[in-house]
Amino acid sequence: TQLSEHPIGEGLSDWPFLGADPFEASATVVALDDPSCPRCAAFHEDTVPEIEANLVQDGGSFVNRPYPVVYDWGPPAAQSLEAVFDRDEEVFWDLQAFYFENQSDFGTGNVLERTEGWLNENTDLDGGAVVEDVRNDEYGDRIQATLDAAEAAEAGQVTPVVYMFRDGELRSVGTGR
């Protein structure tokens, strides 16, 4: 299947990515991951640096799509990531790292409060405005688009799910199983 025709490829340039445009790169890795997933945290700690060094630096692309299917605090965290990405792409990666590094400190009852505090203390963004957007479900459609694409691609409920495209053609799919 071609990246441009694959459910995961729909609107792919609109998602956070490192390196070349996903549709122009010789190789594109698309990761569906959940900020609440310990396997996703390990993937970002152990594997993403290798992807950056061996693929992105050579003209490839790494795309990240928040896919909150593991714990209850994942959906508001994923929406927070989308709200941040809409404001400042670099902060997206920093907030994602904050979630992965501090997963044991989060729960449904505190994820937005902790997100707001971290944004206000560590960025120039208005953490209150980000949280307000999440509470108003401003980015629910973007998260739903990933959930729908994952369902169409038969990704399942295990994260991370990683799709590898070479020259636009799907070459492999891997999961955190």
Steps between C-alpha positions, in 0.01 A plus 500: 500500500622848416538752783268741320227232487554341841260607779798604715620730220191720489605858574835375624687826435266667752632287788821559695798373304876514502703519181368512146138534397357149553375478141832610351737300719666185373398332825225596743433352843158574649451428870162479667567536869328579824655748748378271782663182360820371663598314180465826308725675751761227452461526121567875515795454733665206324387493137406852391860628545614222265229595251616861517867408456456236231194617308412863565860619462515324162194671353231280652200597707367402843133582562326481835125462540360496855291184536351494852377146559687380810407691819220746578733798524626440145214676316531836682879478471471427126265795454746716696777390264285597202413838654869565564600385150252750356682775691867393495631183336818489709304508824300198378815283521593646840153441648498147362837434669359643825210256484724203422754586771234549769230247413469365853407849626198536272138398529171615355447734793827692466619482140361837396612677817853359466505583128398859564760539772779352290413716199487817711832421672695370199366673188368830372161341433191578703439171679153613604400558138628155401303335780190701415522375141523142628203547732303639204604198288656730239738225384271203541455478122877467446524220756193333351661521154794296631270253675300460177813462286637242743175306489498506120861380503412229756757636745333355807519636852868430572753782481728605354404401147772586251457512122804505273467630145787492250461694176136550595427127529403333830786267594420396856276549801619438854336524840608529859378147572 
